[in-house]
Every structure is written in structure tokens, then in C-alpha cells.
Amino acid sequence: MTSPRIRLDLSPLRNSRDFRVLFTGGVITSLGSMVTYVALPLQIAQLTGSYIAVGVIGLVELVPLVVFGLYGGSLADRIDRRKMVIAGEIAAGSVAVILTVNALAPIPSLPVIYLAAMAFASIDGLQRPSLEALLPRVVRHEDLSAAGALNSLRMSTAAIAGPAVSGVIVAAWSPAAAFGLDAVSFIVAVFIFTRLPHITAKPGDEREQGGGLRHVWEGLRYAWTRKDILGTYAVDLAAMTFAFPFAVFPFLAVEFDAPWALGLLYSAGFVGAATFGLTSGWTTRIRHHGRAIVIAAALWGASIGFIAFAPGIGVVLGLLTIAGFFDMMSGHFRMLMWNQSIPDDVRGRMAGVEMLSYSIGPTLAQIRSTTSAELTGLRASFVTGGIACIVAVGIVSVSLPALWRYDATTDEHVRRRREQAENDG
């Protein structure tokens, strides 16, 4: 029997009806999104056979993520977060329909695919801060760690099933069928999310509550005062930029003469992430969250780097599984720091910055990994990325010592956020 100190804590699902709604809708929309996440680069690879053409996805997503991520965070602190979530699902579903129609054409348009990627990035930037900022409002402060672990498991499960489903659908039918399934998932998620309560940010006493650029700037100023939080952003950005390998997976399958393993390559990391989620009970006993983030990110980079020396596809899948465990470990403690210590009136704007930190990295990684593979070879792309990740994470931990010193049991920001949650009842 699994020790209660290790196994997953289901308390948030038992204690909060709103969290159950958020969790269920998240499962549906995450599954559909992962189907498209795999089908999109696969379709481009089929159309062009080019590393660079696949990597351009990251390039076209970059600016929308920056602009709309920051603005979406401001909106999350000023208007109904429920409305933002629902509007985002409707908009993303519309883009999935456009991709479906394009894929059914005799010769699918590459510019349409890139424009759809830009649209998805823009919608994600506008919606995700509201989605992230909802969590501390629908669960008790003491349940945040367990809720974060459940969300990690939810995303991991969708990420395991999504690529597998996408690979089967594309192989058996076409990318159009994958995009169509994604469109349906958004429709279902909309109906689920309508059951969420209307939630707006609680006004703060000192921060600017107006709109526009000044509101965004106030959020960035708050982030600058929190060097521990800045450290979480920097570590994730470094780890993802240098060691996120998804863009070259179609070519890795060819390298090992294993086209059947493409879906498994996308899913393996999430198997490790799900393993972390299922055994996450121990995380409640960790108080130095920053140290856990740094160590986990470095081990993620090491696992990715060793893929360069893998003798077969089985070893590659094993290393990706290990990497996924440490990636989710780092993500769990980042999210826990954010949710336990950031005040509600600025939580949306910080969620916007957070989204940039964990979205821009993979976006830049698509450019880095494909360019590196083109210039130095596929295996060299993995080993150089892994080494660069470890070095960069080490530099961050030294440059921002507040991250390494962070202690959830004594931190003044955690204490204030806990008091705020208790006062809110």
C-alpha cells in the first residue's frame, strides 16, 4: 500500500465544488489542446520536411505571447475571470475549426497554419492568467499544494493521452481529424466552465487599480521587488529555452527508425510528470521551495542532455520520463510559491508574467533546437542544450540568492497571503 505521506492528496476535490469544475474543464480542454500541439508540427513536417519550418512555429508565437500575456494578466485583475476563461475557449475553438478546414484542402496552406499558431498564442496569453488566478480563490490556502499537484496530474494525464490520440488519429485519418477533435473539446469545456462562479480580483490597498499600460507596469514593478519570484521565472525560462526538445521529436523518430514511437516521444515526459503527481504527498513537507526548483531544473537539463548518447529508442523514452518527473517537480514548487505568496489584487498580472516565463522558453526552444540540429546535428542539439540548461540554472541561483533562501514557513509574503485568505473566509 502506498504511504499516505507519498500518495496524491485529493482534499481539494472533496472540499471545493468550484475546484472540481475547474479541474474537469481543464482535463477536457488540455486533452484537446495536446492533440493539436502534436498535430500542428507534424503537419508542417509532412508538408515541408524542414527543421526550420517546424521551428518557425515558435518564432511566430513569440510576440503574441509577450504582448497578450501581459495584457491578459491586467485583464485578470480588472474584470470577471470566469468570463475571460469562457471567451478564451470559444476563440480557441474557432481557430481549431479554421485549422480543420485548412487541413481538408487539397494542398493545406502553410501561412494559415502559422497564423493559427499566432492566434492560439494570443488567445492563450489573454486567457491563461485568469485561469491561473482562479485557483487560489476556489481552494483553501492549506489545500494549495494538493490542488497544484492535482493540476499537475491533470495536465500530465492529458499530455500522455493527447499525443497518443493525436498520433493515432493523424496516422489513421489526417491532421484535419485531430484539429476537429480539438474544436469539439473546446465546446465541451465551455459548457463546463459556465458552472464556475463570477470572480473578480479583490482590490488592494496600495497598488494601482486603473487600466492600461500603467496597470501592467504596476504589476511588473511588484514582480521586480520580489527577487525570489523573479528567480522562479528565470530558472524556468533557462530550463525551457535550452532543454525543451519537442520541436525535433519528428526527426528523432526518424533518427532511430521508429516512426511508431513519435506519440510516445511526446508522451514519455508526461508519464514522468504523472508519476510525480501520483507520489506528490511528500512535497507538503518541503519548505525551501526555491532550492527544490533549482535542483529539479538542473536534473531536467541533465536528463535531456544524456539523450545524445542513447543507443536506442527505449533509452530515449526512459530519459524523457525521468526528465518529465523533474520538470513537473520544478513546476509544482514554482506554482506553489506563486499561489501561496502573491496577493490576489496582483495575482492576475503575475500569472501573465508567469505564463510568459513558461511559454516563451518552449517557444524559443523550438528555434534553438531546430537551428542547432540543422547546424551541428540532432544529437549535438541535445547535449549542448542540456549543458547550457545546467549552467544557466546555476547562474540564476547564484545571481538571485533570495530564491535559494526562500522558506515557506517564515516568508512574510506567505504569512500575509494566508491572513488574507483567512479574512476572506
ROSE-954816 format. One record per residue (C-alpha): residue in three letters; x negated, y, z; residue number from 1. Coordinates in nm, 3 decimals, decimal comma, padded with zeros to 5 digits. Layout:
! ROSE-954816
<node ALA; <X; Y; Z>; NUM>
...
***
This chain:
! ROSE-954816
<node MET; <00,000; 00,000; 00,000>; 1>
<node THR; <-00,121; 00,350; -00,084>; 2>
<node SER; <-00,224; 00,556; 00,216>; 3>
<node PRO; <00,015; 00,844; 00,293>; 4>
<node ARG; <-00,293; 01,066; 00,306>; 5>
<node ILE; <-00,363; 00,990; -00,061>; 6>
<node ARG; <-00,031; 00,935; -00,235>; 7>
<node LEU; <00,173; 01,207; -00,402>; 8>
<node ASP; <00,388; 01,426; -00,174>; 9>
<node LEU; <00,746; 01,451; -00,305>; 10>
<node SER; <00,865; 01,701; -00,045>; 11>
<node PRO; <00,929; 01,990; -00,290>; 12>
<node LEU; <01,163; 01,772; -00,498>; 13>
<node ARG; <01,356; 01,673; -00,187>; 14>
<node ASN; <01,363; 02,018; -00,030>; 15>
<node SER; <01,432; 02,252; -00,323>; 16>
<node ARG; <01,712; 02,221; -00,577>; 17>
<node ASP; <01,559; 02,508; -00,779>; 18>
<node PHE; <01,224; 02,333; -00,796>; 19>
<node ARG; <01,398; 02,021; -00,927>; 20>
<node VAL; <01,548; 02,230; -01,208>; 21>
<node LEU; <01,213; 02,395; -01,284>; 22>
<node PHE; <01,038; 02,058; -01,278>; 23>
<node THR; <01,290; 01,882; -01,503>; 24>
<node GLY; <01,299; 02,159; -01,762>; 25>
<node GLY; <00,921; 02,167; -01,755>; 26>
<node VAL; <00,899; 01,794; -01,832>; 27>
<node ILE; <01,116; 01,832; -02,142>; 28>
<node THR; <00,952; 02,143; -02,286>; 29>
<node SER; <00,598; 02,020; -02,207>; 30>
<node LEU; <00,659; 01,691; -02,385>; 31>
<node GLY; <00,785; 01,863; -02,699>; 32>
<node SER; <00,505; 02,118; -02,697>; 33>
<node MET; <00,240; 01,847; -02,673>; 34>
<node VAL; <00,389; 01,672; -02,974>; 35>
<node THR; <00,338; 01,989; -03,178>; 36>
<node TYR; <-00,001; 02,058; -03,014>; 37>
<node VAL; <-00,132; 01,739; -03,171>; 38>
<node ALA; <00,064; 01,752; -03,498>; 39>
<node LEU; <-00,049; 02,106; -03,586>; 40>
<node PRO; <-00,428; 02,049; -03,612>; 41>
<node LEU; <-00,367; 01,702; -03,756>; 42>
<node GLN; <-00,158; 01,854; -04,036>; 43>
<node ILE; <-00,430; 02,110; -04,110>; 44>
<node ALA; <-00,696; 01,837; -04,109>; 45>
<node GLN; <-00,487; 01,635; -04,356>; 46>
<node LEU; <-00,437; 01,936; -04,582>; 47>
<node THR; <-00,796; 02,064; -04,580>; 48>
<node GLY; <-01,037; 01,808; -04,429>; 49>
<node SER; <-01,227; 02,104; -04,285>; 50>
<node TYR; <-01,367; 02,155; -03,934>; 51>
<node ILE; <-01,346; 02,531; -03,981>; 52>
<node ALA; <-00,985; 02,528; -04,100>; 53>
<node VAL; <-00,883; 02,347; -03,781>; 54>
<node GLY; <-01,089; 02,586; -03,567>; 55>
<node VAL; <-00,917; 02,888; -03,721>; 56>
<node ILE; <-00,610; 02,798; -03,512>; 57>
<node GLY; <-00,800; 02,921; -03,209>; 58>
<node LEU; <-00,904; 03,239; -03,387>; 59>
<node VAL; <-00,551; 03,338; -03,485>; 60>
<node GLU; <-00,417; 03,264; -03,136>; 61>
<node LEU; <-00,674; 03,473; -02,951>; 62>
<node VAL; <-00,541; 03,829; -02,993>; 63>
<node PRO; <-00,173; 03,739; -02,928>; 64>
<node LEU; <-00,273; 03,558; -02,610>; 65>
<node VAL; <-00,462; 03,860; -02,477>; 66>
<node VAL; <-00,205; 04,123; -02,570>; 67>
<node PHE; <00,114; 03,937; -02,488>; 68>
<node GLY; <-00,029; 03,757; -02,184>; 69>
<node LEU; <-00,097; 04,087; -02,009>; 70>
<node TYR; <00,234; 04,240; -02,118>; 71>
<node GLY; <00,422; 03,924; -02,022>; 72>
<node GLY; <00,275; 03,948; -01,674>; 73>
<node SER; <00,400; 04,304; -01,642>; 74>
<node LEU; <00,748; 04,197; -01,754>; 75>
<node ALA; <00,749; 03,917; -01,498>; 76>
<node ASP; <00,704; 04,174; -01,220>; 77>
<node ARG; <00,977; 04,405; -01,351>; 78>
<node ILE; <01,266; 04,201; -01,491>; 79>
<node ASP; <01,454; 03,877; -01,428>; 80>
<node ARG; <01,204; 03,592; -01,457>; 81>
<node ARG; <01,480; 03,344; -01,542>; 82>
<node LYS; <01,577; 03,546; -01,850>; 83>
<node MET; <01,216; 03,558; -01,966>; 84>
<node VAL; <01,184; 03,179; -01,939>; 85>
<node ILE; <01,504; 03,114; -02,133>; 86>
<node ALA; <01,426; 03,371; -02,403>; 87>
<node GLY; <01,083; 03,213; -02,449>; 88>
<node GLU; <01,232; 02,868; -02,501>; 89>
<node ILE; <01,475; 02,999; -02,763>; 90>
<node ALA; <01,200; 03,183; -02,951>; 91>
<node ALA; <00,961; 02,886; -02,945>; 92>
<node GLY; <01,236; 02,656; -03,069>; 93>
<node SER; <01,291; 02,888; -03,365>; 94>
<node VAL; <00,921; 02,868; -03,455>; 95>
<node ALA; <00,935; 02,487; -03,435>; 96>
<node VAL; <01,223; 02,493; -03,685>; 97>
<node ILE; <01,012; 02,705; -03,924>; 98>
<node LEU; <00,725; 02,456; -03,896>; 99>
<node THR; <00,966; 02,172; -03,971>; 100>
<node VAL; <01,095; 02,340; -04,287>; 101>
<node ASN; <00,740; 02,422; -04,400>; 102>
<node ALA; <00,623; 02,064; -04,343>; 103>
<node LEU; <00,908; 01,934; -04,561>; 104>
<node ALA; <00,786; 02,139; -04,858>; 105>
<node PRO; <00,603; 01,951; -05,138>; 106>
<node ILE; <00,290; 02,149; -05,051>; 107>
<node PRO; <00,308; 02,290; -04,695>; 108>
<node SER; <00,184; 02,647; -04,667>; 109>
<node LEU; <-00,133; 02,686; -04,460>; 110>
<node PRO; <-00,065; 03,058; -04,390>; 111>
<node VAL; <00,276; 02,965; -04,247>; 112>
<node ILE; <00,110; 02,717; -04,011>; 113>
<node TYR; <-00,134; 02,983; -03,890>; 114>
<node LEU; <00,146; 03,238; -03,848>; 115>
<node ALA; <00,341; 02,982; -03,645>; 116>
<node ALA; <00,037; 02,927; -03,423>; 117>
<node MET; <00,019; 03,305; -03,369>; 118>
<node ALA; <00,389; 03,315; -03,285>; 119>
<node PHE; <00,358; 03,029; -03,034>; 120>
<node ALA; <00,067; 03,211; -02,866>; 121>
<node SER; <00,267; 03,535; -02,848>; 122>
<node ILE; <00,573; 03,364; -02,701>; 123>
<node ASP; <00,364; 03,170; -02,452>; 124>
<node GLY; <00,198; 03,493; -02,342>; 125>
<node LEU; <00,532; 03,660; -02,281>; 126>
<node GLN; <00,699; 03,364; -02,110>; 127>
<node ARG; <00,441; 03,179; -01,906>; 128>
<node PRO; <00,370; 03,449; -01,643>; 129>
<node SER; <00,738; 03,445; -01,548>; 130>
<node LEU; <00,736; 03,066; -01,535>; 131>
<node GLU; <00,427; 03,057; -01,314>; 132>
<node ALA; <00,554; 03,335; -01,087>; 133>
<node LEU; <00,876; 03,143; -01,019>; 134>
<node LEU; <00,704; 02,864; -00,826>; 135>
<node PRO; <00,619; 03,050; -00,501>; 136>
<node ARG; <00,981; 03,174; -00,491>; 137>
<node VAL; <01,152; 02,834; -00,520>; 138>
<node VAL; <00,945; 02,629; -00,273>; 139>
<node ARG; <00,836; 02,685; 00,085>; 140>
<node HIS; <00,486; 02,819; 00,146>; 141>
<node GLU; <00,381; 02,496; 00,315>; 142>
<node ASP; <00,501; 02,296; 00,012>; 143>
<node LEU; <00,296; 02,487; -00,246>; 144>
<node SER; <00,014; 02,234; -00,255>; 145>
<node ALA; <00,254; 01,944; -00,307>; 146>
<node ALA; <00,450; 02,142; -00,567>; 147>
<node GLY; <00,129; 02,219; -00,753>; 148>
<node ALA; <00,035; 01,851; -00,754>; 149>
<node LEU; <00,379; 01,759; -00,887>; 150>
<node ASN; <00,345; 02,015; -01,163>; 151>
<node SER; <00,002; 01,875; -01,244>; 152>
<node LEU; <00,151; 01,528; -01,270>; 153>
<node ARG; <00,438; 01,659; -01,483>; 154>
<node MET; <00,202; 01,826; -01,728>; 155>
<node SER; <-00,029; 01,525; -01,736>; 156>
<node THR; <00,253; 01,281; -01,799>; 157>
<node ALA; <00,387; 01,495; -02,083>; 158>
<node ALA; <00,035; 01,527; -02,220>; 159>
<node ILE; <-00,010; 01,149; -02,214>; 160>
<node ALA; <00,322; 01,075; -02,379>; 161>
<node GLY; <00,323; 01,373; -02,617>; 162>
<node PRO; <00,009; 01,289; -02,819>; 163>
<node ALA; <00,102; 00,921; -02,830>; 164>
<node VAL; <00,452; 01,004; -02,955>; 165>
<node SER; <00,312; 01,260; -03,198>; 166>
<node GLY; <00,060; 01,014; -03,341>; 167>
<node VAL; <00,328; 00,751; -03,396>; 168>
<node ILE; <00,575; 00,997; -03,550>; 169>
<node VAL; <00,320; 01,151; -03,787>; 170>
<node ALA; <00,192; 00,808; -03,892>; 171>
<node ALA; <00,539; 00,659; -03,938>; 172>
<node TRP; <00,712; 00,962; -04,088>; 173>
<node SER; <00,545; 01,303; -04,119>; 174>
<node PRO; <00,446; 01,617; -03,926>; 175>
<node ALA; <00,794; 01,751; -04,003>; 176>
<node ALA; <00,949; 01,487; -03,777>; 177>
<node ALA; <00,712; 01,586; -03,493>; 178>
<node PHE; <00,798; 01,955; -03,527>; 179>
<node GLY; <01,169; 01,870; -03,542>; 180>
<node LEU; <01,144; 01,677; -03,215>; 181>
<node ASP; <00,977; 01,978; -03,056>; 182>
<node ALA; <01,264; 02,202; -03,170>; 183>
<node VAL; <01,516; 01,969; -03,005>; 184>
<node SER; <01,315; 01,968; -02,681>; 185>
<node PHE; <01,336; 02,347; -02,659>; 186>
<node ILE; <01,715; 02,335; -02,698>; 187>
<node VAL; <01,747; 02,082; -02,414>; 188>
<node ALA; <01,513; 02,286; -02,192>; 189>
<node VAL; <01,723; 02,600; -02,244>; 190>
<node PHE; <02,032; 02,427; -02,102>; 191>
<node ILE; <01,833; 02,303; -01,803>; 192>
<node PHE; <01,672; 02,639; -01,726>; 193>
<node THR; <02,011; 02,813; -01,724>; 194>
<node ARG; <02,062; 02,647; -01,384>; 195>
<node LEU; <01,777; 02,849; -01,233>; 196>
<node PRO; <01,873; 03,143; -01,009>; 197>
<node HIS; <01,813; 03,502; -01,116>; 198>
<node ILE; <01,478; 03,600; -00,963>; 199>
<node THR; <01,306; 03,937; -00,980>; 200>
<node ALA; <00,982; 04,040; -00,811>; 201>
<node LYS; <01,004; 04,179; -00,458>; 202>
<node PRO; <00,879; 04,541; -00,459>; 203>
<node GLY; <00,550; 04,609; -00,286>; 204>
<node ASP; <00,466; 04,898; -00,061>; 205>
<node GLU; <00,152; 05,024; -00,231>; 206>
<node ARG; <00,131; 04,908; -00,593>; 207>
<node GLU; <00,277; 05,094; -00,889>; 208>
<node GLN; <00,623; 04,971; -00,986>; 209>
<node GLY; <00,664; 05,164; -01,312>; 210>
<node GLY; <00,636; 05,015; -01,657>; 211>
<node GLY; <00,398; 05,035; -01,948>; 212>
<node LEU; <00,021; 05,029; -01,952>; 213>
<node ARG; <-00,003; 05,179; -01,604>; 214>
<node HIS; <00,181; 04,881; -01,461>; 215>
<node VAL; <-00,056; 04,641; -01,638>; 216>
<node TRP; <-00,356; 04,844; -01,521>; 217>
<node GLU; <-00,242; 04,829; -01,158>; 218>
<node GLY; <-00,237; 04,452; -01,184>; 219>
<node LEU; <-00,586; 04,442; -01,330>; 220>
<node ARG; <-00,709; 04,673; -01,052>; 221>
<node TYR; <-00,572; 04,431; -00,794>; 222>
<node ALA; <-00,748; 04,141; -00,967>; 223>
<node TRP; <-01,077; 04,335; -00,958>; 224>
<node THR; <-01,051; 04,377; -00,581>; 225>
<node ARG; <-01,018; 04,000; -00,538>; 226>
<node LYS; <-01,363; 03,862; -00,624>; 227>
<node ASP; <-01,255; 03,515; -00,513>; 228>
<node ILE; <-00,968; 03,521; -00,763>; 229>
<node LEU; <-01,198; 03,662; -01,033>; 230>
<node GLY; <-01,421; 03,362; -00,969>; 231>
<node THR; <-01,138; 03,119; -01,043>; 232>
<node TYR; <-01,074; 03,292; -01,375>; 233>
<node ALA; <-01,442; 03,296; -01,469>; 234>
<node VAL; <-01,501; 02,929; -01,383>; 235>
<node ASP; <-01,206; 02,814; -01,589>; 236>
<node LEU; <-01,298; 03,036; -01,882>; 237>
<node ALA; <-01,654; 02,899; -01,882>; 238>
<node ALA; <-01,549; 02,536; -01,846>; 239>
<node MET; <-01,291; 02,551; -02,122>; 240>
<node THR; <-01,491; 02,762; -02,368>; 241>
<node PHE; <-01,793; 02,534; -02,364>; 242>
<node ALA; <-01,649; 02,189; -02,296>; 243>
<node PHE; <-01,293; 02,168; -02,433>; 244>
<node PRO; <-01,318; 01,921; -02,725>; 245>
<node PHE; <-00,963; 01,881; -02,860>; 246>
<node ALA; <-01,026; 02,052; -03,195>; 247>
<node VAL; <-01,280; 01,789; -03,303>; 248>
<node PHE; <-01,080; 01,483; -03,197>; 249>
<node PRO; <-00,957; 01,408; -03,552>; 250>
<node PHE; <-01,321; 01,396; -03,662>; 251>
<node LEU; <-01,428; 01,196; -03,356>; 252>
<node ALA; <-01,179; 00,926; -03,454>; 253>
<node VAL; <-01,341; 00,913; -03,799>; 254>
<node GLU; <-01,691; 00,905; -03,643>; 255>
<node PHE; <-01,605; 00,582; -03,462>; 256>
<node ASP; <-01,394; 00,444; -03,749>; 257>
<node ALA; <-01,094; 00,437; -03,515>; 258>
<node PRO; <-00,808; 00,638; -03,666>; 259>
<node TRP; <-00,573; 00,434; -03,447>; 260>
<node ALA; <-00,731; 00,597; -03,140>; 261>
<node LEU; <-00,650; 00,959; -03,227>; 262>
<node GLY; <-00,348; 00,974; -02,998>; 263>
<node LEU; <-00,547; 00,801; -02,723>; 264>
<node LEU; <-00,824; 01,061; -02,751>; 265>
<node TYR; <-00,572; 01,337; -02,682>; 266>
<node SER; <-00,406; 01,137; -02,403>; 267>
<node ALA; <-00,711; 00,998; -02,219>; 268>
<node GLY; <-00,792; 01,317; -02,030>; 269>
<node PHE; <-00,436; 01,341; -01,913>; 270>
<node VAL; <-00,448; 00,986; -01,782>; 271>
<node GLY; <-00,725; 01,107; -01,554>; 272>
<node ALA; <-00,520; 01,413; -01,468>; 273>
<node ALA; <-00,219; 01,197; -01,382>; 274>
<node THR; <-00,442; 00,981; -01,164>; 275>
<node PHE; <-00,541; 01,292; -00,975>; 276>
<node GLY; <-00,177; 01,389; -00,933>; 277>
<node LEU; <-00,074; 01,046; -00,806>; 278>
<node THR; <-00,356; 01,043; -00,549>; 279>
<node SER; <-00,348; 01,411; -00,453>; 280>
<node GLY; <-00,239; 01,372; -00,091>; 281>
<node TRP; <-00,597; 01,431; 00,024>; 282>
<node THR; <-00,601; 01,783; -00,124>; 283>
<node THR; <-00,397; 01,922; 00,166>; 284>
<node ARG; <-00,695; 01,862; 00,394>; 285>
<node ILE; <-00,934; 02,069; 00,182>; 286>
<node ARG; <-00,975; 02,429; 00,297>; 287>
<node HIS; <-01,267; 02,550; 00,081>; 288>
<node HIS; <-01,073; 02,563; -00,242>; 289>
<node GLY; <-01,336; 02,764; -00,428>; 290>
<node ARG; <-01,605; 02,503; -00,372>; 291>
<node ALA; <-01,372; 02,232; -00,498>; 292>
<node ILE; <-01,309; 02,437; -00,813>; 293>
<node VAL; <-01,680; 02,485; -00,885>; 294>
<node ILE; <-01,776; 02,122; -00,824>; 295>
<node ALA; <-01,486; 01,984; -01,027>; 296>
<node ALA; <-01,558; 02,216; -01,322>; 297>
<node ALA; <-01,924; 02,112; -01,330>; 298>
<node LEU; <-01,829; 01,743; -01,326>; 299>
<node TRP; <-01,582; 01,807; -01,607>; 300>
<node GLY; <-01,866; 01,951; -01,817>; 301>
<node ALA; <-02,095; 01,659; -01,738>; 302>
<node SER; <-01,829; 01,406; -01,841>; 303>
<node ILE; <-01,772; 01,583; -02,173>; 304>
<node GLY; <-02,145; 01,611; -02,241>; 305>
<node PHE; <-02,203; 01,237; -02,197>; 306>
<node ILE; <-01,963; 01,166; -02,484>; 307>
<node ALA; <-02,253; 01,250; -02,715>; 308>
<node PHE; <-02,423; 00,927; -02,606>; 309>
<node ALA; <-02,120; 00,699; -02,612>; 310>
<node PRO; <-02,182; 00,374; -02,804>; 311>
<node GLY; <-01,816; 00,312; -02,880>; 312>
<node ILE; <-01,466; 00,449; -02,865>; 313>
<node GLY; <-01,394; 00,269; -02,537>; 314>
<node VAL; <-01,668; 00,461; -02,356>; 315>
<node VAL; <-01,544; 00,786; -02,509>; 316>
<node LEU; <-01,195; 00,721; -02,374>; 317>
<node GLY; <-01,336; 00,637; -02,032>; 318>
<node LEU; <-01,539; 00,958; -02,015>; 319>
<node LEU; <-01,238; 01,163; -02,125>; 320>
<node THR; <-01,034; 01,002; -01,847>; 321>
<node ILE; <-01,296; 01,096; -01,588>; 322>
<node ALA; <-01,316; 01,448; -01,731>; 323>
<node GLY; <-00,940; 01,483; -01,708>; 324>
<node PHE; <-00,942; 01,392; -01,338>; 325>
<node PHE; <-01,191; 01,668; -01,258>; 326>
<node ASP; <-01,019; 01,919; -01,485>; 327>
<node MET; <-00,692; 01,869; -01,302>; 328>
<node MET; <-00,870; 01,886; -00,967>; 329>
<node SER; <-01,013; 02,225; -01,059>; 330>
<node GLY; <-00,675; 02,342; -01,189>; 331>
<node HIS; <-00,493; 02,227; -00,876>; 332>
<node PHE; <-00,711; 02,429; -00,642>; 333>
<node ARG; <-00,705; 02,733; -00,870>; 334>
<node MET; <-00,327; 02,734; -00,875>; 335>
<node LEU; <-00,314; 02,677; -00,500>; 336>
<node MET; <-00,538; 02,978; -00,436>; 337>
<node TRP; <-00,321; 03,193; -00,660>; 338>
<node ASN; <00,013; 03,086; -00,517>; 339>
<node GLN; <-00,096; 03,096; -00,152>; 340>
<node SER; <-00,272; 03,432; -00,156>; 341>
<node ILE; <-00,128; 03,665; -00,424>; 342>
<node PRO; <00,167; 03,889; -00,317>; 343>
<node ASP; <00,494; 03,843; -00,505>; 344>
<node ASP; <00,509; 04,201; -00,638>; 345>
<node VAL; <00,192; 04,144; -00,840>; 346>
<node ARG; <00,227; 03,769; -00,894>; 347>
<node GLY; <00,361; 03,802; -01,249>; 348>
<node ARG; <00,076; 04,024; -01,364>; 349>
<node MET; <-00,175; 03,790; -01,207>; 350>
<node ALA; <-00,002; 03,499; -01,378>; 351>
<node GLY; <-00,060; 03,687; -01,704>; 352>
<node VAL; <-00,432; 03,715; -01,629>; 353>
<node GLU; <-00,439; 03,351; -01,520>; 354>
<node MET; <-00,277; 03,248; -01,845>; 355>
<node LEU; <-00,550; 03,430; -02,033>; 356>
<node SER; <-00,819; 03,253; -01,831>; 357>
<node TYR; <-00,691; 02,904; -01,906>; 358>
<node SER; <-00,565; 02,977; -02,259>; 359>
<node ILE; <-00,842; 03,187; -02,408>; 360>
<node GLY; <-01,102; 02,927; -02,307>; 361>
<node PRO; <-00,948; 02,642; -02,512>; 362>
<node THR; <-00,883; 02,890; -02,793>; 363>
<node LEU; <-01,249; 02,994; -02,804>; 364>
<node ALA; <-01,345; 02,628; -02,766>; 365>
<node GLN; <-01,175; 02,543; -03,093>; 366>
<node ILE; <-01,402; 02,793; -03,264>; 367>
<node ARG; <-01,714; 02,692; -03,069>; 368>
<node SER; <-01,675; 02,316; -03,101>; 369>
<node THR; <-01,585; 02,312; -03,470>; 370>
<node THR; <-01,858; 02,561; -03,563>; 371>
<node SER; <-02,115; 02,372; -03,357>; 372>
<node ALA; <-02,010; 02,043; -03,515>; 373>
<node GLU; <-02,038; 02,196; -03,862>; 374>
<node LEU; <-02,387; 02,337; -03,796>; 375>
<node THR; <-02,552; 02,077; -03,569>; 376>
<node GLY; <-02,338; 01,764; -03,590>; 377>
<node LEU; <-02,043; 01,626; -03,399>; 378>
<node ARG; <-02,235; 01,460; -03,113>; 379>
<node ALA; <-02,459; 01,764; -03,062>; 380>
<node SER; <-02,144; 01,971; -03,019>; 381>
<node PHE; <-02,053; 01,763; -02,715>; 382>
<node VAL; <-02,390; 01,759; -02,539>; 383>
<node THR; <-02,462; 02,130; -02,585>; 384>
<node GLY; <-02,112; 02,217; -02,469>; 385>
<node GLY; <-02,143; 02,006; -02,156>; 386>
<node ILE; <-02,478; 02,157; -02,060>; 387>
<node ALA; <-02,355; 02,511; -02,126>; 388>
<node CYS; <-02,048; 02,445; -01,909>; 389>
<node ILE; <-02,255; 02,332; -01,609>; 390>
<node VAL; <-02,494; 02,626; -01,638>; 391>
<node ALA; <-02,215; 02,882; -01,677>; 392>
<node VAL; <-02,018; 02,747; -01,380>; 393>
<node GLY; <-02,332; 02,763; -01,166>; 394>
<node ILE; <-02,393; 03,124; -01,267>; 395>
<node VAL; <-02,036; 03,218; -01,173>; 396>
<node SER; <-02,059; 03,057; -00,829>; 397>
<node VAL; <-02,379; 03,249; -00,755>; 398>
<node SER; <-02,258; 03,579; -00,901>; 399>
<node LEU; <-01,923; 03,571; -00,717>; 400>
<node PRO; <-02,001; 03,423; -00,373>; 401>
<node ALA; <-01,652; 03,509; -00,245>; 402>
<node LEU; <-01,525; 03,212; -00,444>; 403>
<node TRP; <-01,764; 02,972; -00,271>; 404>
<node ARG; <-01,684; 03,119; 00,074>; 405>
<node TYR; <-01,304; 03,110; 00,033>; 406>
<node ASP; <-01,136; 02,935; 00,327>; 407>
<node ALA; <-00,758; 02,890; 00,310>; 408>
<node THR; <-00,731; 02,860; 00,688>; 409>
<node THR; <-00,884; 03,200; 00,762>; 410>
<node ASP; <-00,833; 03,410; 00,447>; 411>
<node GLU; <-00,644; 03,733; 00,521>; 412>
<node HIS; <-00,457; 03,725; 00,189>; 413>
<node VAL; <-00,321; 03,378; 00,263>; 414>
<node ARG; <-00,208; 03,494; 00,606>; 415>
<node ARG; <-00,023; 03,793; 00,459>; 416>
<node ARG; <00,142; 03,583; 00,189>; 417>
<node ARG; <00,253; 03,328; 00,449>; 418>
<node GLU; <00,402; 03,603; 00,664>; 419>
<node GLN; <00,580; 03,747; 00,361>; 420>
<node ALA; <00,728; 03,408; 00,278>; 421>
<node GLU; <00,841; 03,359; 00,639>; 422>
<node ASN; <01,004; 03,702; 00,645>; 423>
<node ASP; <01,184; 03,627; 00,320>; 424>
<node GLY; <01,329; 03,320; 00,487>; 425>
***
